[in-house]
Amino acid sequence: GESVGLHLPTLSVQEGDNSIINCAYSNSASDYFIWYKQESGKGPQFIIDIRSNMDKRQGQRVTVLLNKTVKHLSLQIAATQPGDSAVYFCAESSPFSSGSARQLTFGSGTQLTVLP
Amino acid sequence: NAGVTQTPKFQVLKTGQSMTLQCAQDMNHEYMSWYRQDPGMGLRLIHYSVGAGITDQGEVPNGYNVSRSTTEDFPLRLLSAAPSQTSVYFCASSPSFRQGSWGYTFGSGTRLTVV
């Protein structure tokens, strides 16, 4: 089956630097993408999403870029802080056949560590 | 508190035992789902429901049953626990397209160990 994968399992950055987490997807039917943050012992937390009709979307200190040509997604975190240390998952979404719900496929995650 | 509530947070089972993981949401979301998360892997969909009385299988449904008698509750039943079911289980809910904006809200998880 089609899957979502991440380029790097771990990423270490200095506090204050920018972080970039990459993700590749393969399902051409996916039209909605989400980045989640998961801290140890907690459930995934929504960070930012983007629809396939957009190339870029910005939030507070985070930016998601979507390149549909190469099926690539990235999450940029500006001025990375110790509280940003977590596992980050990208997820791609496509409609279920029922139409009213959506399927969500997760990548395996990238562990971001912020160094002091 | 609004959100998705899962109980218990931790559970140890013996092989062959059965149990039910509880999940409740108070956001009037139509869509609910169960995922399992294993080390080094992303979340994999076990079962999902698009509304009360409607359930369907996800990617890894074997060994699990679900039911959706109310909008709020979506319990996951392990019929005969096996060591391969040792994992962290997450329940999630989201509104349907008809309800407007779409996104998943996750519970805090149930850590299950089968010995």
Interface residues (C-beta under 8 A of the other chain):
Chain A: G1 V4 P9 Y32 I34 Y36 G41 K42 G43 P44 Q45 F46 D49 F89 A91 F96 S98 G99 S100 A101 R102 Q103 L104 T105 F106 G107 S108 G109
Chain B: V4 E30 Y31 S33 Y35 G40 M41 G42 L43 R44 L45 Y48 V50 G51 D56 E59 F90 A92 S94 S96 F97 R98 W102 G103 Y104 T105 F106 G107 S108 G109
